Amino acid sequence: MWKTEITDLLKIDYPIIQAPMAGGITTPELVAAVSNAGGLGMIGAGYLSSVQIRDQIREVKQRTKHPFGINLFVPALYQETDEKVNKARAALLPLQEELGLKTHSTELPRAADDLKTFIEQINVVLEEKVPICSFTFGIPGKNVVEQLRNHHIKVLGTATTVEEAKLIEAAEMDAIVAQGSEAGGHRGTFADRFESSLVGTMSLVPQVVDSVKIPVIAAGGIMDGRGMNAARCLGASAVQLGTAFLTCHESGAHEIYKNKIFEAAENDTVLTRSFSGKMARGIENRFIREMKPVENDLPVYPIQNELTRELRKYASSQNTPDYMSLWCGQSPRLAKKISVTQLMERIISQAEKLGFPPSW
């Protein structure tokens, strides 16, 4: 058991957090296994309905008595022109036909519906008394943060710059996940252009630590005890790992997806808007290359995400990784095909051999 500001705050044994990867990766089995091993398992609930969230929360509770958390996407106002949507459909059509996909999304998301879903998600988190709730893509309203904290739920925000970290602290959240540019999946940027927010973990974490008073969790490219000790030296109170847990046995990721990570090198990931309309880091494949010429003209998130949903789902069912969103950080060579318990033991053992907690 190690003591840091985050272990005290979240009541966990080790300052190791499993990143809340949405889209079916963070199964109740995965979340509970991390919490049972002394870390913090997190449900990636961004795409789930309130009913699905309640079911997952209750299943996690059946599998662990330890603290766990949940992550939600902060909805944003958006609208898109018919011209842009039609251009995106036209660009996708040849790829759909090549796959043999005969159906495609016709009903597009609306900002008003997203806000309604978000409120329903928050209500479930409150009713089920989930101990920790984190947010990505922005900061929820003051009333949401107050509600959660009044119910003794710890609130975490995601920042990709010092400016965003300061806004999270000003919103009276309890801790900050500092997401470096090495991180796989969607960028958490919300206060500026993503191009100016691609700050590496080694640079971002100490600057955030020096700029805020609340605890900082380092995320992005961290896969083992070496990364944990490095983050601790930079002033982080904990680390958040995504890709490392994604390849564990308990993960809900497709086996082909996991294998693509095992085959990948550090320079095989790229940033793309092609799948969702929001910038994300994943392993480059044919879909990304084919969509590259029109990438800047694609609709915003979540409209583009809905337009590609059936294609991604069908590609997964047909074991065709060239059309799947293979989100991955920049350290795929460090990924292991092991259980959560084995991964946690490896991280803890390596960190201790290197002298965790490091001092200087």
Secondary structure, 3 states (H helix, E strand, C coil): CCCCHHHHHHCCCCCEEECCCCCCCCCHHHHHHHHHCCCEEEEECCCCCHHHHHHHHHHHHHHCCCCEEEEEECCCCCCCCHHHHHHHHHHHHHHHHHHCCCCCCCCCCCHHHHHHHHHHHHHHHHHHCCCEEEEECCCCCHHHHHHHHHCCCEEEEEECCHHHHHHHHHCCCCEEEEECCCCCEECCCCCCCHHHHCCCHHHHHHHHHHHCCCCEEEECCCCCHHHHHHHHHCCCCEEEECHHHHCCCCCCCCHHHHHHHHHCCCCCEEEECCCCCCCEEEECCHHHHHHHHHHHHCCCCCHHHHHCHHHHHHHHHCCCHHHCCCECCCCHHHCCCCCHHHHHHHHHHHHHHCCCCCCC
